[in-house]
Amino acid sequence: MQIQNHYEAFRMGLWLAVTAPTDAQSDDALRMAESIAGYLSDDEIERAKAEVEARIDLVNSGKLV
């Protein structure tokens, strides 16, 4: 998967922050996402958060591996 825009980069940063194997890596990913957030609207930020939360729910339910 190749990231095409700031929205995709932000969403990936959020996902990596949640799934990172260490706290340090999670912190790095979150800092990256926060720096990209400045290029997005509030609506885009909220939509990306909702998409990541939905993906987390799917993983936790066993429907997505």
PDBQT receptor file of N, H, CA, C and O in Angstrom, charges set to zero:
ATOM      1  N   MET A   1       0.838  -1.183   0.000  1.00  0.00    +0.000 N 
ATOM      2  CA  MET A   1       0.000   0.000   0.000  1.00  0.00    +0.000 C 
ATOM      3  C   MET A   1       0.882   1.243   0.000  1.00  0.00    +0.000 C 
ATOM      4  O   MET A   1       1.812   1.370   0.796  1.00  0.00    +0.000 OA
ATOM      5  N   GLN A   2       0.571   2.134  -0.891  1.00  0.00    +0.000 N 
ATOM      6  H   GLN A   2      -0.185   2.032  -1.537  1.00  0.00    +0.000 HD
ATOM      7  CA  GLN A   2       1.312   3.382  -0.966  1.00  0.00    +0.000 C 
ATOM      8  C   GLN A   2       0.404   4.516  -0.509  1.00  0.00    +0.000 C 
ATOM      9  O   GLN A   2      -0.731   4.640  -0.969  1.00  0.00    +0.000 OA
ATOM     10  N   ILE A   3       0.908   5.327   0.386  1.00  0.00    +0.000 N 
ATOM     11  H   ILE A   3       1.830   5.225   0.760  1.00  0.00    +0.000 HD
ATOM     12  CA  ILE A   3       0.130   6.450   0.916  1.00  0.00    +0.000 C 
ATOM     13  C   ILE A   3       0.064   7.534  -0.148  1.00  0.00    +0.000 C 
ATOM     14  O   ILE A   3       1.080   7.936  -0.714  1.00  0.00    +0.000 OA
ATOM     15  N   GLN A   4      -1.173   8.004  -0.413  1.00  0.00    +0.000 N 
ATOM     16  H   GLN A   4      -1.999   7.677   0.047  1.00  0.00    +0.000 HD
ATOM     17  CA  GLN A   4      -1.401   8.942  -1.507  1.00  0.00    +0.000 C 
ATOM     18  C   GLN A   4      -1.586  10.394  -1.055  1.00  0.00    +0.000 C 
ATOM     19  O   GLN A   4      -1.422  11.314  -1.856  1.00  0.00    +0.000 OA
ATOM     20  N   ASN A   5      -1.926  10.607   0.223  1.00  0.00    +0.000 N 
ATOM     21  H   ASN A   5      -2.059   9.860   0.874  1.00  0.00    +0.000 HD
ATOM     22  CA  ASN A   5      -2.239  11.975   0.645  1.00  0.00    +0.000 C 
ATOM     23  C   ASN A   5      -2.112  12.100   2.168  1.00  0.00    +0.000 C 
ATOM     24  O   ASN A   5      -1.849  11.123   2.869  1.00  0.00    +0.000 OA
ATOM     25  N   HIS A   6      -2.303  13.315   2.649  1.00  0.00    +0.000 N 
ATOM     26  H   HIS A   6      -2.516  14.109   2.079  1.00  0.00    +0.000 HD
ATOM     27  CA  HIS A   6      -2.169  13.566   4.089  1.00  0.00    +0.000 C 
ATOM     28  C   HIS A   6      -3.183  12.772   4.902  1.00  0.00    +0.000 C 
ATOM     29  O   HIS A   6      -2.871  12.292   5.992  1.00  0.00    +0.000 OA
ATOM     30  N   TYR A   7      -4.387  12.634   4.378  1.00  0.00    +0.000 N 
ATOM     31  H   TYR A   7      -4.641  13.023   3.493  1.00  0.00    +0.000 HD
ATOM     32  CA  TYR A   7      -5.421  11.891   5.101  1.00  0.00    +0.000 C 
ATOM     33  C   TYR A   7      -4.986  10.448   5.338  1.00  0.00    +0.000 C 
ATOM     34  O   TYR A   7      -5.084   9.938   6.455  1.00  0.00    +0.000 OA
ATOM     35  N   GLU A   8      -4.509   9.798   4.288  1.00  0.00    +0.000 N 
ATOM     36  H   GLU A   8      -4.430  10.212   3.381  1.00  0.00    +0.000 HD
ATOM     37  CA  GLU A   8      -4.068   8.411   4.425  1.00  0.00    +0.000 C 
ATOM     38  C   GLU A   8      -2.867   8.310   5.361  1.00  0.00    +0.000 C 
ATOM     39  O   GLU A   8      -2.765   7.356   6.134  1.00  0.00    +0.000 OA
ATOM     40  N   ALA A   9      -1.969   9.272   5.301  1.00  0.00    +0.000 N 
ATOM     41  H   ALA A   9      -2.052  10.047   4.673  1.00  0.00    +0.000 HD
ATOM     42  CA  ALA A   9      -0.795   9.264   6.178  1.00  0.00    +0.000 C 
ATOM     43  C   ALA A   9      -1.220   9.433   7.635  1.00  0.00    +0.000 C 
ATOM     44  O   ALA A   9      -0.694   8.761   8.523  1.00  0.00    +0.000 OA
ATOM     45  N   PHE A  10      -2.169  10.325   7.876  1.00  0.00    +0.000 N 
ATOM     46  H   PHE A  10      -2.597  10.870   7.156  1.00  0.00    +0.000 HD
ATOM     47  CA  PHE A  10      -2.668  10.538   9.232  1.00  0.00    +0.000 C 
ATOM     48  C   PHE A  10      -3.325   9.272   9.774  1.00  0.00    +0.000 C 
ATOM     49  O   PHE A  10      -3.045   8.842  10.893  1.00  0.00    +0.000 OA
ATOM     50  N   ARG A  11      -4.204   8.681   8.961  1.00  0.00    +0.000 N 
ATOM     51  H   ARG A  11      -4.432   9.030   8.052  1.00  0.00    +0.000 HD
ATOM     52  CA  ARG A  11      -4.904   7.464   9.379  1.00  0.00    +0.000 C 
ATOM     53  C   ARG A  11      -3.904   6.340   9.654  1.00  0.00    +0.000 C 
ATOM     54  O   ARG A  11      -4.062   5.605  10.629  1.00  0.00    +0.000 OA
ATOM     55  N   MET A  12      -2.887   6.196   8.819  1.00  0.00    +0.000 N 
ATOM     56  H   MET A  12      -2.758   6.793   8.027  1.00  0.00    +0.000 HD
ATOM     57  CA  MET A  12      -1.866   5.173   9.036  1.00  0.00    +0.000 C 
ATOM     58  C   MET A  12      -1.083   5.461  10.315  1.00  0.00    +0.000 C 
ATOM     59  O   MET A  12      -0.758   4.539  11.063  1.00  0.00    +0.000 OA
ATOM     60  N   GLY A  13      -0.781   6.721  10.566  1.00  0.00    +0.000 N 
ATOM     61  H   GLY A  13      -1.045   7.470   9.959  1.00  0.00    +0.000 HD
ATOM     62  CA  GLY A  13      -0.083   7.079  11.799  1.00  0.00    +0.000 C 
ATOM     63  C   GLY A  13      -0.882   6.696  13.028  1.00  0.00    +0.000 C 
ATOM     64  O   GLY A  13      -0.330   6.189  14.004  1.00  0.00    +0.000 OA
ATOM     65  N   LEU A  14      -2.189   6.939  12.979  1.00  0.00    +0.000 N 
ATOM     66  H   LEU A  14      -2.638   7.351  12.186  1.00  0.00    +0.000 HD
ATOM     67  CA  LEU A  14      -3.048   6.540  14.102  1.00  0.00    +0.000 C 
ATOM     68  C   LEU A  14      -3.028   5.031  14.280  1.00  0.00    +0.000 C 
ATOM     69  O   LEU A  14      -2.896   4.529  15.396  1.00  0.00    +0.000 OA
ATOM     70  N   TRP A  15      -3.162   4.306  13.161  1.00  0.00    +0.000 N 
ATOM     71  H   TRP A  15      -3.269   4.714  12.254  1.00  0.00    +0.000 HD
ATOM     72  CA  TRP A  15      -3.169   2.840  13.234  1.00  0.00    +0.000 C 
ATOM     73  C   TRP A  15      -1.843   2.323  13.804  1.00  0.00    +0.000 C 
ATOM     74  O   TRP A  15      -1.835   1.428  14.650  1.00  0.00    +0.000 OA
ATOM     75  N   LEU A  16      -0.743   2.879  13.345  1.00  0.00    +0.000 N 
ATOM     76  H   LEU A  16      -0.749   3.605  12.658  1.00  0.00    +0.000 HD
ATOM     77  CA  LEU A  16       0.563   2.451  13.848  1.00  0.00    +0.000 C 
ATOM     78  C   LEU A  16       0.729   2.791  15.326  1.00  0.00    +0.000 C 
ATOM     79  O   LEU A  16       1.352   2.035  16.071  1.00  0.00    +0.000 OA
ATOM     80  N   ALA A  17       0.184   3.907  15.745  1.00  0.00    +0.000 N 
ATOM     81  H   ALA A  17      -0.322   4.521  15.139  1.00  0.00    +0.000 HD
ATOM     82  CA  ALA A  17       0.261   4.279  17.161  1.00  0.00    +0.000 C 
ATOM     83  C   ALA A  17      -0.466   3.262  18.033  1.00  0.00    +0.000 C 
ATOM     84  O   ALA A  17      -0.036   2.978  19.151  1.00  0.00    +0.000 OA
ATOM     85  N   VAL A  18      -1.553   2.720  17.528  1.00  0.00    +0.000 N 
ATOM     86  H   VAL A  18      -1.902   2.950  16.620  1.00  0.00    +0.000 HD
ATOM     87  CA  VAL A  18      -2.340   1.746  18.284  1.00  0.00    +0.000 C 
ATOM     88  C   VAL A  18      -1.697   0.366  18.262  1.00  0.00    +0.000 C 
ATOM     89  O   VAL A  18      -1.758  -0.364  19.251  1.00  0.00    +0.000 OA
ATOM     90  N   THR A  19      -1.085   0.007  17.143  1.00  0.00    +0.000 N 
ATOM     91  H   THR A  19      -1.036   0.600  16.339  1.00  0.00    +0.000 HD
ATOM     92  CA  THR A  19      -0.592  -1.359  16.970  1.00  0.00    +0.000 C 
ATOM     93  C   THR A  19       0.910  -1.515  17.177  1.00  0.00    +0.000 C 
ATOM     94  O   THR A  19       1.429  -2.628  17.083  1.00  0.00    +0.000 OA
ATOM     95  N   ALA A  20       1.603  -0.446  17.452  1.00  0.00    +0.000 N 
ATOM     96  H   ALA A  20       1.182   0.457  17.529  1.00  0.00    +0.000 HD
ATOM     97  CA  ALA A  20       3.059  -0.516  17.624  1.00  0.00    +0.000 C 
ATOM     98  C   ALA A  20       3.437  -1.469  18.749  1.00  0.00    +0.000 C 
ATOM     99  O   ALA A  20       2.761  -1.524  19.776  1.00  0.00    +0.000 OA
ATOM    100  N   PRO A  21       4.508  -2.213  18.557  1.00  0.00    +0.000 N 
ATOM    101  CA  PRO A  21       4.900  -3.191  19.571  1.00  0.00    +0.000 C 
ATOM    102  C   PRO A  21       5.497  -2.593  20.850  1.00  0.00    +0.000 C 
ATOM    103  O   PRO A  21       5.542  -3.260  21.884  1.00  0.00    +0.000 OA
ATOM    104  N   THR A  22       5.948  -1.352  20.782  1.00  0.00    +0.000 N 
ATOM    105  H   THR A  22       5.911  -0.811  19.943  1.00  0.00    +0.000 HD
ATOM    106  CA  THR A  22       6.527  -0.740  21.977  1.00  0.00    +0.000 C 
ATOM    107  C   THR A  22       5.905   0.636  22.198  1.00  0.00    +0.000 C 
ATOM    108  O   THR A  22       5.368   1.250  21.276  1.00  0.00    +0.000 OA
ATOM    109  N   ASP A  23       5.988   1.100  23.429  1.00  0.00    +0.000 N 
ATOM    110  H   ASP A  23       6.424   0.601  24.179  1.00  0.00    +0.000 HD
ATOM    111  CA  ASP A  23       5.489   2.442  23.742  1.00  0.00    +0.000 C 
ATOM    112  C   ASP A  23       6.250   3.513  22.970  1.00  0.00    +0.000 C 
ATOM    113  O   ASP A  23       5.660   4.494  22.516  1.00  0.00    +0.000 OA
ATOM    114  N   ALA A  24       7.551   3.329  22.821  1.00  0.00    +0.000 N 
ATOM    115  H   ALA A  24       8.031   2.533  23.189  1.00  0.00    +0.000 HD
ATOM    116  CA  ALA A  24       8.358   4.326  22.105  1.00  0.00    +0.000 C 
ATOM    117  C   ALA A  24       7.924   4.419  20.647  1.00  0.00    +0.000 C 
ATOM    118  O   ALA A  24       7.819   5.516  20.099  1.00  0.00    +0.000 OA
ATOM    119  N   GLN A  25       7.673   3.279  20.019  1.00  0.00    +0.000 N 
ATOM    120  H   GLN A  25       7.758   2.388  20.464  1.00  0.00    +0.000 HD
ATOM    121  CA  GLN A  25       7.225   3.293  18.632  1.00  0.00    +0.000 C 
ATOM    122  C   GLN A  25       5.824   3.886  18.518  1.00  0.00    +0.000 C 
ATOM    123  O   GLN A  25       5.524   4.601  17.562  1.00  0.00    +0.000 OA
ATOM    124  N   SER A  26       4.983   3.594  19.478  1.00  0.00    +0.000 N 
ATOM    125  H   SER A  26       5.226   3.013  20.255  1.00  0.00    +0.000 HD
ATOM    126  CA  SER A  26       3.640   4.163  19.501  1.00  0.00    +0.000 C 
ATOM    127  C   SER A  26       3.713   5.682  19.622  1.00  0.00    +0.000 C 
ATOM    128  O   SER A  26       3.009   6.404  18.917  1.00  0.00    +0.000 OA
ATOM    129  N   ASP A  27       4.562   6.155  20.514  1.00  0.00    +0.000 N 
ATOM    130  H   ASP A  27       5.134   5.569  21.087  1.00  0.00    +0.000 HD
ATOM    131  CA  ASP A  27       4.739   7.600  20.687  1.00  0.00    +0.000 C 
ATOM    132  C   ASP A  27       5.239   8.258  19.404  1.00  0.00    +0.000 C 
ATOM    133  O   ASP A  27       4.778   9.338  19.036  1.00  0.00    +0.000 OA
ATOM    134  N   ASP A  28       6.186   7.604  18.722  1.00  0.00    +0.000 N 
ATOM    135  H   ASP A  28       6.561   6.726  19.021  1.00  0.00    +0.000 HD
ATOM    136  CA  ASP A  28       6.710   8.142  17.461  1.00  0.00    +0.000 C 
ATOM    137  C   ASP A  28       5.606   8.244  16.413  1.00  0.00    +0.000 C 
ATOM    138  O   ASP A  28       5.487   9.258  15.726  1.00  0.00    +0.000 OA
ATOM    139  N   ALA A  29       4.810   7.203  16.296  1.00  0.00    +0.000 N 
ATOM    140  H   ALA A  29       4.906   6.379  16.854  1.00  0.00    +0.000 HD
ATOM    141  CA  ALA A  29       3.724   7.200  15.314  1.00  0.00    +0.000 C 
ATOM    142  C   ALA A  29       2.684   8.271  15.645  1.00  0.00    +0.000 C 
ATOM    143  O   ALA A  29       2.166   8.939  14.750  1.00  0.00    +0.000 OA
ATOM    144  N   LEU A  30       2.385   8.427  16.923  1.00  0.00    +0.000 N 
ATOM    145  H   LEU A  30       2.805   7.884  17.650  1.00  0.00    +0.000 HD
ATOM    146  CA  LEU A  30       1.420   9.440  17.324  1.00  0.00    +0.000 C 
ATOM    147  C   LEU A  30       1.943  10.844  17.040  1.00  0.00    +0.000 C 
ATOM    148  O   LEU A  30       1.182  11.708  16.603  1.00  0.00    +0.000 OA
ATOM    149  N   ARG A  31       3.219  11.082  17.281  1.00  0.00    +0.000 N 
ATOM    150  H   ARG A  31       3.837  10.380  17.636  1.00  0.00    +0.000 HD
ATOM    151  CA  ARG A  31       3.817  12.387  16.959  1.00  0.00    +0.000 C 
ATOM    152  C   ARG A  31       3.735  12.657  15.456  1.00  0.00    +0.000 C 
ATOM    153  O   ARG A  31       3.449  13.776  15.027  1.00  0.00    +0.000 OA
ATOM    154  N   MET A  32       3.989  11.615  14.667  1.00  0.00    +0.000 N 
ATOM    155  H   MET A  32       4.221  10.706  15.015  1.00  0.00    +0.000 HD
ATOM    156  CA  MET A  32       3.894  11.763  13.221  1.00  0.00    +0.000 C 
ATOM    157  C   MET A  32       2.463  12.139  12.829  1.00  0.00    +0.000 C 
ATOM    158  O   MET A  32       2.253  13.067  12.047  1.00  0.00    +0.000 OA
ATOM    159  N   ALA A  33       1.488  11.422  13.371  1.00  0.00    +0.000 N 
ATOM    160  H   ALA A  33       1.659  10.668  14.007  1.00  0.00    +0.000 HD
ATOM    161  CA  ALA A  33       0.085  11.689  13.060  1.00  0.00    +0.000 C 
ATOM    162  C   ALA A  33      -0.288  13.114  13.480  1.00  0.00    +0.000 C 
ATOM    163  O   ALA A  33      -0.969  13.826  12.740  1.00  0.00    +0.000 OA
ATOM    164  N   GLU A  34       0.148  13.516  14.640  1.00  0.00    +0.000 N 
ATOM    165  H   GLU A  34       0.701  12.938  15.241  1.00  0.00    +0.000 HD
ATOM    166  CA  GLU A  34      -0.166  14.862  15.120  1.00  0.00    +0.000 C 
ATOM    167  C   GLU A  34       0.419  15.931  14.192  1.00  0.00    +0.000 C 
ATOM    168  O   GLU A  34      -0.213  16.963  13.962  1.00  0.00    +0.000 OA
ATOM    169  N   SER A  35       1.609  15.693  13.665  1.00  0.00    +0.000 N 
ATOM    170  H   SER A  35       2.122  14.855  13.852  1.00  0.00    +0.000 HD
ATOM    171  CA  SER A  35       2.213  16.683  12.775  1.00  0.00    +0.000 C 
ATOM    172  C   SER A  35       1.464  16.755  11.443  1.00  0.00    +0.000 C 
ATOM    173  O   SER A  35       1.402  17.819  10.828  1.00  0.00    +0.000 OA
ATOM    174  N   ILE A  36       0.905  15.649  10.999  1.00  0.00    +0.000 N 
ATOM    175  H   ILE A  36       0.955  14.785  11.499  1.00  0.00    +0.000 HD
ATOM    176  CA  ILE A  36       0.155  15.618   9.744  1.00  0.00    +0.000 C 
ATOM    177  C   ILE A  36      -1.236  16.218   9.932  1.00  0.00    +0.000 C 
ATOM    178  O   ILE A  36      -1.810  16.757   8.986  1.00  0.00    +0.000 OA
ATOM    179  N   ALA A  37      -1.772  16.129  11.125  1.00  0.00    +0.000 N 
ATOM    180  H   ALA A  37      -1.306  15.691  11.894  1.00  0.00    +0.000 HD
ATOM    181  CA  ALA A  37      -3.140  16.612  11.392  1.00  0.00    +0.000 C 
ATOM    182  C   ALA A  37      -3.322  18.074  11.009  1.00  0.00    +0.000 C 
ATOM    183  O   ALA A  37      -4.431  18.488  10.672  1.00  0.00    +0.000 OA
ATOM    184  N   GLY A  38      -2.267  18.851  11.054  1.00  0.00    +0.000 N 
ATOM    185  H   GLY A  38      -1.366  18.515  11.329  1.00  0.00    +0.000 HD
ATOM    186  CA  GLY A  38      -2.357  20.260  10.696  1.00  0.00    +0.000 C 
ATOM    187  C   GLY A  38      -2.750  20.504   9.246  1.00  0.00    +0.000 C 
ATOM    188  O   GLY A  38      -3.170  21.606   8.892  1.00  0.00    +0.000 OA
ATOM    189  N   TYR A  39      -2.617  19.488   8.410  1.00  0.00    +0.000 N 
ATOM    190  H   TYR A  39      -2.276  18.593   8.697  1.00  0.00    +0.000 HD
ATOM    191  CA  TYR A  39      -2.983  19.600   7.003  1.00  0.00    +0.000 C 
ATOM    192  C   TYR A  39      -4.425  19.178   6.737  1.00  0.00    +0.000 C 
ATOM    193  O   TYR A  39      -4.899  19.260   5.603  1.00  0.00    +0.000 OA
ATOM    194  N   LEU A  40      -5.126  18.727   7.784  1.00  0.00    +0.000 N 
ATOM    195  H   LEU A  40      -4.741  18.661   8.704  1.00  0.00    +0.000 HD
ATOM    196  CA  LEU A  40      -6.467  18.182   7.619  1.00  0.00    +0.000 C 
ATOM    197  C   LEU A  40      -7.507  19.054   8.300  1.00  0.00    +0.000 C 
ATOM    198  O   LEU A  40      -7.205  19.814   9.221  1.00  0.00    +0.000 OA
ATOM    199  N   SER A  41      -8.735  18.927   7.826  1.00  0.00    +0.000 N 
ATOM    200  H   SER A  41      -8.980  18.310   7.077  1.00  0.00    +0.000 HD
ATOM    201  CA  SER A  41      -9.845  19.607   8.482  1.00  0.00    +0.000 C 
ATOM    202  C   SER A  41     -10.253  18.808   9.719  1.00  0.00    +0.000 C 
ATOM    203  O   SER A  41      -9.887  17.643   9.869  1.00  0.00    +0.000 OA
ATOM    204  N   ASP A  42     -11.008  19.447  10.590  1.00  0.00    +0.000 N 
ATOM    205  H   ASP A  42     -11.305  20.394  10.469  1.00  0.00    +0.000 HD
ATOM    206  CA  ASP A  42     -11.510  18.739  11.775  1.00  0.00    +0.000 C 
ATOM    207  C   ASP A  42     -12.362  17.541  11.374  1.00  0.00    +0.000 C 
ATOM    208  O   ASP A  42     -12.303  16.491  12.014  1.00  0.00    +0.000 OA
ATOM    209  N   ASP A  43     -13.143  17.694  10.330  1.00  0.00    +0.000 N 
ATOM    210  H   ASP A  43     -13.191  18.547   9.810  1.00  0.00    +0.000 HD
ATOM    211  CA  ASP A  43     -13.979  16.582   9.859  1.00  0.00    +0.000 C 
ATOM    212  C   ASP A  43     -13.136  15.407   9.382  1.00  0.00    +0.000 C 
ATOM    213  O   ASP A  43     -13.461  14.252   9.657  1.00  0.00    +0.000 OA
ATOM    214  N   GLU A  44     -12.058  15.700   8.669  1.00  0.00    +0.000 N 
ATOM    215  H   GLU A  44     -11.795  16.639   8.445  1.00  0.00    +0.000 HD
ATOM    216  CA  GLU A  44     -11.182  14.629   8.194  1.00  0.00    +0.000 C 
ATOM    217  C   GLU A  44     -10.513  13.909   9.362  1.00  0.00    +0.000 C 
ATOM    218  O   GLU A  44     -10.374  12.686   9.346  1.00  0.00    +0.000 OA
ATOM    219  N   ILE A  45     -10.104  14.666  10.365  1.00  0.00    +0.000 N 
ATOM    220  H   ILE A  45     -10.218  15.659  10.378  1.00  0.00    +0.000 HD
ATOM    221  CA  ILE A  45      -9.482  14.067  11.549  1.00  0.00    +0.000 C 
ATOM    222  C   ILE A  45     -10.460  13.139  12.248  1.00  0.00    +0.000 C 
ATOM    223  O   ILE A  45     -10.113  12.013  12.605  1.00  0.00    +0.000 OA
ATOM    224  N   GLU A  46     -11.667  13.606  12.439  1.00  0.00    +0.000 N 
ATOM    225  H   GLU A  46     -11.950  14.520  12.149  1.00  0.00    +0.000 HD
ATOM    226  CA  GLU A  46     -12.675  12.781  13.109  1.00  0.00    +0.000 C 
ATOM    227  C   GLU A  46     -13.034  11.537  12.286  1.00  0.00    +0.000 C 
ATOM    228  O   GLU A  46     -13.245  10.461  12.846  1.00  0.00    +0.000 OA
ATOM    229  N   ARG A  47     -13.101  11.686  10.971  1.00  0.00    +0.000 N 
ATOM    230  H   ARG A  47     -12.929  12.560  10.516  1.00  0.00    +0.000 HD
ATOM    231  CA  ARG A  47     -13.405  10.547  10.105  1.00  0.00    +0.000 C 
ATOM    232  C   ARG A  47     -12.288   9.500  10.179  1.00  0.00    +0.000 C 
ATOM    233  O   ARG A  47     -12.562   8.301  10.239  1.00  0.00    +0.000 OA
ATOM    234  N   ALA A  48     -11.041   9.952  10.173  1.00  0.00    +0.000 N 
ATOM    235  H   ALA A  48     -10.819  10.925  10.124  1.00  0.00    +0.000 HD
ATOM    236  CA  ALA A  48      -9.915   9.019  10.261  1.00  0.00    +0.000 C 
ATOM    237  C   ALA A  48      -9.926   8.290  11.605  1.00  0.00    +0.000 C 
ATOM    238  O   ALA A  48      -9.698   7.081  11.660  1.00  0.00    +0.000 OA
ATOM    239  N   LYS A  49     -10.189   9.020  12.682  1.00  0.00    +0.000 N 
ATOM    240  H   LYS A  49     -10.374  10.002  12.637  1.00  0.00    +0.000 HD
ATOM    241  CA  LYS A  49     -10.272   8.391  13.999  1.00  0.00    +0.000 C 
ATOM    242  C   LYS A  49     -11.366   7.327  14.025  1.00  0.00    +0.000 C 
ATOM    243  O   LYS A  49     -11.169   6.239  14.566  1.00  0.00    +0.000 OA
ATOM    244  N   ALA A  50     -12.517   7.645  13.442  1.00  0.00    +0.000 N 
ATOM    245  H   ALA A  50     -12.677   8.529  13.003  1.00  0.00    +0.000 HD
ATOM    246  CA  ALA A  50     -13.629   6.692  13.415  1.00  0.00    +0.000 C 
ATOM    247  C   ALA A  50     -13.272   5.460  12.597  1.00  0.00    +0.000 C 
ATOM    248  O   ALA A  50     -13.640   4.346  12.970  1.00  0.00    +0.000 OA
ATOM    249  N   GLU A  51     -12.565   5.639  11.493  1.00  0.00    +0.000 N 
ATOM    250  H   GLU A  51     -12.266   6.544  11.190  1.00  0.00    +0.000 HD
ATOM    251  CA  GLU A  51     -12.165   4.497  10.674  1.00  0.00    +0.000 C 
ATOM    252  C   GLU A  51     -11.190   3.596  11.424  1.00  0.00    +0.000 C 
ATOM    253  O   GLU A  51     -11.293   2.371  11.361  1.00  0.00    +0.000 OA
ATOM    254  N   VAL A  52     -10.248   4.206  12.129  1.00  0.00    +0.000 N 
ATOM    255  H   VAL A  52     -10.165   5.201  12.180  1.00  0.00    +0.000 HD
ATOM    256  CA  VAL A  52      -9.290   3.405  12.898  1.00  0.00    +0.000 C 
ATOM    257  C   VAL A  52     -10.006   2.683  14.032  1.00  0.00    +0.000 C 
ATOM    258  O   VAL A  52      -9.730   1.511  14.287  1.00  0.00    +0.000 OA
ATOM    259  N   GLU A  53     -10.910   3.357  14.708  1.00  0.00    +0.000 N 
ATOM    260  H   GLU A  53     -11.134   4.309  14.500  1.00  0.00    +0.000 HD
ATOM    261  CA  GLU A  53     -11.670   2.707  15.789  1.00  0.00    +0.000 C 
ATOM    262  C   GLU A  53     -12.497   1.542  15.252  1.00  0.00    +0.000 C 
ATOM    263  O   GLU A  53     -12.586   0.498  15.898  1.00  0.00    +0.000 OA
ATOM    264  N   ALA A  54     -13.098   1.711  14.083  1.00  0.00    +0.000 N 
ATOM    265  H   ALA A  54     -13.026   2.559  13.558  1.00  0.00    +0.000 HD
ATOM    266  CA  ALA A  54     -13.884   0.633  13.480  1.00  0.00    +0.000 C 
ATOM    267  C   ALA A  54     -12.991  -0.555  13.135  1.00  0.00    +0.000 C 
ATOM    268  O   ALA A  54     -13.383  -1.707  13.317  1.00  0.00    +0.000 OA
ATOM    269  N   ARG A  55     -11.790  -0.271  12.638  1.00  0.00    +0.000 N 
ATOM    270  H   ARG A  55     -11.471   0.665  12.490  1.00  0.00    +0.000 HD
ATOM    271  CA  ARG A  55     -10.852  -1.356  12.318  1.00  0.00    +0.000 C 
ATOM    272  C   ARG A  55     -10.406  -2.071  13.578  1.00  0.00    +0.000 C 
ATOM    273  O   ARG A  55     -10.278  -3.295  13.581  1.00  0.00    +0.000 OA
ATOM    274  N   ILE A  56     -10.171  -1.335  14.641  1.00  0.00    +0.000 N 
ATOM    275  H   ILE A  56     -10.275  -0.340  14.639  1.00  0.00    +0.000 HD
ATOM    276  CA  ILE A  56      -9.801  -1.945  15.921  1.00  0.00    +0.000 C 
ATOM    277  C   ILE A  56     -10.923  -2.857  16.402  1.00  0.00    +0.000 C 
ATOM    278  O   ILE A  56     -10.668  -3.964  16.876  1.00  0.00    +0.000 OA
ATOM    279  N   ASP A  57     -12.159  -2.393  16.281  1.00  0.00    +0.000 N 
ATOM    280  H   ASP A  57     -12.366  -1.494  15.896  1.00  0.00    +0.000 HD
ATOM    281  CA  ASP A  57     -13.311  -3.210  16.684  1.00  0.00    +0.000 C 
ATOM    282  C   ASP A  57     -13.367  -4.503  15.878  1.00  0.00    +0.000 C 
ATOM    283  O   ASP A  57     -13.655  -5.565  16.431  1.00  0.00    +0.000 OA
ATOM    284  N   LEU A  58     -13.093  -4.426  14.574  1.00  0.00    +0.000 N 
ATOM    285  H   LEU A  58     -12.859  -3.564  14.125  1.00  0.00    +0.000 HD
ATOM    286  CA  LEU A  58     -13.093  -5.620  13.740  1.00  0.00    +0.000 C 
ATOM    287  C   LEU A  58     -11.998  -6.594  14.167  1.00  0.00    +0.000 C 
ATOM    288  O   LEU A  58     -12.221  -7.803  14.225  1.00  0.00    +0.000 OA
ATOM    289  N   VAL A  59     -10.826  -6.066  14.461  1.00  0.00    +0.000 N 
ATOM    290  H   VAL A  59     -10.645  -5.084  14.413  1.00  0.00    +0.000 HD
ATOM    291  CA  VAL A  59      -9.716  -6.926  14.895  1.00  0.00    +0.000 C 
ATOM    292  C   VAL A  59     -10.069  -7.578  16.225  1.00  0.00    +0.000 C 
ATOM    293  O   VAL A  59      -9.861  -8.778  16.405  1.00  0.00    +0.000 OA
ATOM    294  N   ASN A  60     -10.599  -6.799  17.150  1.00  0.00    +0.000 N 
ATOM    295  H   ASN A  60     -10.768  -5.825  17.004  1.00  0.00    +0.000 HD
ATOM    296  CA  ASN A  60     -10.933  -7.336  18.475  1.00  0.00    +0.000 C 
ATOM    297  C   ASN A  60     -12.050  -8.368  18.413  1.00  0.00    +0.000 C 
ATOM    298  O   ASN A  60     -12.111  -9.271  19.247  1.00  0.00    +0.000 OA
ATOM    299  N   SER A  61     -12.929  -8.238  17.431  1.00  0.00    +0.000 N 
ATOM    300  H   SER A  61     -12.879  -7.504  16.754  1.00  0.00    +0.000 HD
ATOM    301  CA  SER A  61     -14.032  -9.195  17.301  1.00  0.00    +0.000 C 
ATOM    302  C   SER A  61     -13.620 -10.450  16.531  1.00  0.00    +0.000 C 
ATOM    303  O   SER A  61     -14.396 -11.400  16.427  1.00  0.00    +0.000 OA
ATOM    304  N   GLY A  62     -12.411 -10.452  15.996  1.00  0.00    +0.000 N 
ATOM    305  H   GLY A  62     -11.781  -9.680  16.080  1.00  0.00    +0.000 HD
ATOM    306  CA  GLY A  62     -11.935 -11.597  15.240  1.00  0.00    +0.000 C 
ATOM    307  C   GLY A  62     -12.361 -11.597  13.786  1.00  0.00    +0.000 C 
ATOM    308  O   GLY A  62     -12.093 -12.561  13.069  1.00  0.00    +0.000 OA
ATOM    309  N   LYS A  63     -13.013 -10.548  13.338  1.00  0.00    +0.000 N 
ATOM    310  H   LYS A  63     -13.231  -9.766  13.921  1.00  0.00    +0.000 HD
ATOM    311  CA  LYS A  63     -13.489 -10.477  11.961  1.00  0.00    +0.000 C 
ATOM    312  C   LYS A  63     -12.431  -9.973  11.001  1.00  0.00    +0.000 C 
ATOM    313  O   LYS A  63     -12.588 -10.093   9.786  1.00  0.00    +0.000 OA
ATOM    314  N   LEU A  64     -11.357  -9.411  11.530  1.00  0.00    +0.000 N 
ATOM    315  H   LEU A  64     -11.230  -9.314  12.517  1.00  0.00    +0.000 HD
ATOM    316  CA  LEU A  64     -10.254  -8.906  10.708  1.00  0.00    +0.000 C 
ATOM    317  C   LEU A  64      -8.967  -9.274  11.417  1.00  0.00    +0.000 C 
ATOM    318  O   LEU A  64      -8.802  -9.031  12.613  1.00  0.00    +0.000 OA
ATOM    319  N   VAL A  65      -8.077  -9.854  10.670  1.00  0.00    +0.000 N 
ATOM    320  H   VAL A  65      -8.211 -10.051   9.699  1.00  0.00    +0.000 HD
ATOM    321  CA  VAL A  65      -6.791 -10.267  11.246  1.00  0.00    +0.000 C 
ATOM    322  C   VAL A  65      -5.700  -9.397  10.717  1.00  0.00    +0.000 C 
ATOM    323  O   VAL A  65      -4.536  -9.578  11.077  1.00  0.00    +0.000 OA
TER     324      VAL A  65
